[in-house]
Amino acid sequence: MLCILGLASCVQAQKQKEEKKNMKTLVTYFSATGTTKAVAEKLAKTAGADLFEIEPAQKYTDADLDWHDKQSRSSVEMADKKSRPAIKQKCDKIAEYDVIYIGFPVWWYTAPTIINTFIESHNLKGKTVIFFATSGGSNIDKAEKDFKAAYPDINWQKGKLLNSPSQSELDEFVNGK
């Protein structure tokens, strides 16, 4: 009986691996300074995924990113929960993907509002969406809570903070560990 259960478990694990292999994956990201871009590129390679950059219609300057200045573009956007900075282009092939990673730098303890623009510009209902972030000192707990509350129809999976991740950390993240 134990052998049969063990065999069934192995067959189920193999079936899950095959299903995952047949799923099409996208790593999409917003990166203001290049830090998140570097992680996204490594993650896409590890996941065997396509890569798409969420580009603002108007590029952020250093002055725009000065969080000490309450009048800087990023400060103003983050103070207004309804802010939706324009994006340069949509991902026209989003419907083809089963799993979508969304990466961003943590701003004011959550995701930049341009991520909301991306989500609201695409139909992600029923898709498996996993976010990842980079940060100099914050975690992703607030972003995770914010996303789940704002977009309950999306199949959110546990996200992760990925600051200079090792290859083994990326492997574990992609494999859901």
N, C-alpha and C positions, 0 to 999 in steps of 0.2 A: 504494500500500500504506500509506503514512504517513497519507493522508487517511482511509482505512478505519479504521486504528487510532485515530486522533484522534476520529473519529465514534463509534466503539465506546466510547471512554473517556468522552465527553460523555454518551452514552446511559446508561452505568453510573452516572455521577455524578448524573444526573437521577433515575434509578431509586432511588438511595440517599436522595436528598432527599425523594422522594415517600414512601418507606417510613418515614423519620423523622417526616415530617409526620403520618402516620397513627398513630404511636405515642402513647399517652396517657402523660403525664408528671406526676409528683407531686414537689413540693419539700416535704419534711418537716424539722422542725428542733426542737431544744431550745435555749432561750435563757434563761439565768438573769438577765441584766441588760438585755436588749434589743438588744445588739450583734449577735448572730447573727440575731435576728428581722429586723432592718433589712436585712441582707444577703439573707436568705431571701426576703423580699418582693420585692426587686429581681431576684433570680435567677428567681423564679416568673414575674414579668412578662416577663423576657427570654426564658425558655424556653416561654412560653405554657402554663404548668403550673398545676395546682391546688396549693393550699397547705394544709398540716396541721401544727399545732403539737403537739409531744410535750410534754405538760404533766405535771409530777409530781403525784401525788395530794396530796402535801403540798408547798406552795410553799416554795422556798428563801428564807430570810431573809438579811440581811447577815451575821449571826453564823454562819449555816450555811455561808456562802461564804468565811469567814475562813481562808485557807490557812495563815496563820501559827499558828493554833490547831490542834494535833494532835487535839483532841477535837471540832472542828467537824464538822458533818454531812458536808460534802463531803470532808474529810480522812479521816474514818472509812470512808466509802463507797469512796474511791479506794484505801485501804490494803487493802481486802478485795476481791480479784479476783472473788469469787462474789457480791458485793453486786448486787442488782437492785432499785433503788428502784421503787416502784409508780408506774404511770402512771395518769392520770385516765381516759383512754379510749383504746380501740384505733381504728385507722383501718378502719372497716367495709368500705370500698370498695377495699382494697389490691389485691385480685385484678384489678381493672380496669386497673391501671397496668403499663406495659411498662418504663418508666424511672423510677427513684426516686432523687432526691437526698436525702441525709441530712446535715443540718448541725448543728454543735455547737461550743461553745467548747472549746478545748484545756485539759484539766485534767491536771496532773501528766504532761505530755508525751503524753497519749493522749486518747481520748474519755471523757466522763463515763459511769459505769456505767449510767445511765438509757438510754443509746443501746443497750446490750446488752438491756435490758428490752424496748425497742421492737422490735429485730430478732427476739428470741426469742418475741415475742408475735404475730408476723406471718409468714406463709409467703412468703419472698422468694426461694425456690429458683427458679432459671431467670430471674429478673428481672435487668435491668441496674441495678446500684446504684452510684451515684457519691457520694462524700462530699465535703463542704466544711467548712471550719472557720474560726473566728476565734481569734486569739491575740495576746496582748500581747508575746510574745517567743519562742514555741516554733514548731516546724514540725510537719508532720503525718506524718512518716515512721514514728514508732512506732505511731500510730493505724492507718495503712495496714497495717503488718505484723501488728498485733494482730487486725484484722478478717479479713484473709486467712487467718490461722492458725485463728481461732475459727470461722469460717463459710466453709469451702471450697466449699460448694454454691452460693454466691451468685456471680453474674457481676460481680465488682468491676471497675470502670473506675478509671482514675487520678483521684485526688482532688486538691483544691487548697486552699491557704490563701487565703482571701478577706477581707483586712482592708481595709475601705473601697474596694472594687473600682470601677474606672471602668466605664463602659458598654462600652467596647471590650474590657476584660478579661472582663466577663461574657459578651459575645458570643462571644469566643474559647473560653471555658470550655464554653459550651453547644454550640458547634460542634466540640468535641473537639480544639482546637488548643492 
